[in-house]
C-alpha cells in the first residue's frame, strides 16, 4: 500500500467536501445576490462545482491508486498529479494577474494543494 497516495487521496476527498460546503455557504449566496445575468451566474455556479467533483474523483482515484502496487497505480497517481498541478497553476496565474488584492486570501488553498502535490510526488518516488 502506498501511504502517500492514501493520505493525499483522503485529504483530497475532504477538500472536495469542504469546497462544496464552504462554497454553498460563502460564495454562492453572494453570487445569487449579484446582478449577473442568469447565464453568467449559472456558468460560475456550474464551474465551481465542476472543481468540487474533480477534487472528489481525484481523491477517490488516489485512494484506489494507493492499493495498486503496479504500473496502473503509478499512472493513475501521475494523472491526478497533472490535474492538480494544472488546476493550481491556473488558479495562481489568474489570481496574480487579475485579482491581486484577493490573492492573499487564497494562500490556504495554495498550501493545501501544495501538500497534496508533495504527497503524490513522494508516493511516486518513495
C-alpha positions in Angstrom: 0.0 0.0 0.0 1.2 3.5 -0.9 0.5 5.6 2.2 1.4 8.8 0.5 -1.3 8.3 -2.2 -3.8 7.2 0.5 -3.2 10.3 2.7 -3.3 12.6 -0.3 -6.4 10.9 -1.6 -8.2 11.2 1.8 -7.1 14.8 2.0 -8.4 15.5 -1.5 -11.8 13.9 -0.7 -12.1 16.1 2.5 -11.1 19.2 0.5 -13.8 18.3 -2.1 -16.5 18.1 0.7 -15.2 21.3 2.3 -15.2 23.0 -1.1 -18.8 22.2 -1.7 -20.0 23.1 1.8 -17.9 26.3 2.1 -18.9 27.4 -1.4 -22.6 26.9 -0.8 -22.4 28.9 2.5 -19.9 31.6 1.5 -19.6 32.0 -2.3 -23.0 31.0 -3.8 -25.2 33.3 -1.7 -23.1 36.3 -2.7 -23.3 35.1 -6.3 -27.1 34.9 -6.2 -27.3 38.4 -4.7 -25.2 39.8 -7.6 -26.7 41.4 -10.6 -25.1 39.0 -13.0 -27.1 37.6 -15.9 -28.5 34.1 -15.4 -26.1 32.7 -17.9 -23.1 34.2 -16.1 -24.4 33.1 -12.7 -25.0 29.6 -14.0 -21.6 29.4 -15.6 -19.9 30.3 -12.3 -22.0 28.0 -10.2 -21.5 25.1 -12.5 -17.8 25.6 -12.9 -17.4 26.0 -9.1 -18.9 22.5 -8.6 -17.0 21.1 -11.5 -13.9 21.7 -9.5 -15.6 20.1 -6.5 -16.3 16.9 -8.4 -12.8 16.9 -10.0 -11.4 17.0 -6.5 -13.7 14.2 -5.3 -12.9 11.9 -8.2 -9.2 12.7 -8.0 -9.3 11.8 -4.3 -11.1 8.5 -4.9 -8.6 7.8 -7.7 -5.7 8.3 -5.3 -7.2 6.1 -2.7 -7.6 3.4 -5.4 -4.0 4.0 -6.6 -2.8 3.6 -3.0 -4.0 0.0 -3.1 -2.4 -0.9 -6.5 1.2 -1.9 -6.4 1.7 -1.8 -10.1 2.1 0.5 -13.1 -1.6 1.2 -13.2 -1.4 2.8 -9.7 1.6 4.9 -10.8 -0.1 6.1 -14.0 -3.3 6.9 -12.1 -1.5 8.9 -9.4 0.6 10.7 -12.1 -2.6 11.6 -14.0 -4.1 13.0 -10.8 -0.9 14.9 -10.1 -1.1 16.6 -13.5 -4.7 17.6 -13.0 -4.0 19.1 -9.5 -0.9 20.9 -10.8 -2.9 22.2 -13.8 -5.7 23.4 -11.5 -3.5 25.2 -9.0 -1.3 26.7 -11.8 -4.4 28.3 -13.5 -5.7 29.4 -10.1 -2.4 31.1 -9.2 -1.8 32.6 -12.6 -5.3 34.2 -12.8 -5.3 35.3 -9.2 -2.0 37.0 -9.6 -2.8 38.6 -12.9 -6.4 39.7 -12.4 -7.2 39.6 -8.7 -4.0 40.6 -6.8 -5.9 42.1 -3.9 -7.7 38.8 -3.3 -4.6 36.6 -3.7 -3.6 36.7 0.0 -7.0 35.2 0.8 -6.2 32.2 -1.3 -2.9 31.2 0.4 -4.6 28.5 2.5 -5.8 26.8 -0.8 -2.4 27.1 -2.3 -0.8 25.5 0.8 -3.3 22.6 0.8 -2.8 22.0 -2.9 1.0 22.1 -2.4 0.7 19.4 0.4 -1.4 17.2 -2.0 1.2 17.6 -4.7 4.1 16.9 -2.3 2.4 13.7 -1.0 1.7 12.4 -4.5 5.3 13.1 -5.6 6.7 11.4 -2.5 4.4 8.4 -3.4 5.7 8.3 -6.9 9.4 8.3 -5.8 9.5 6.5 -2.4 
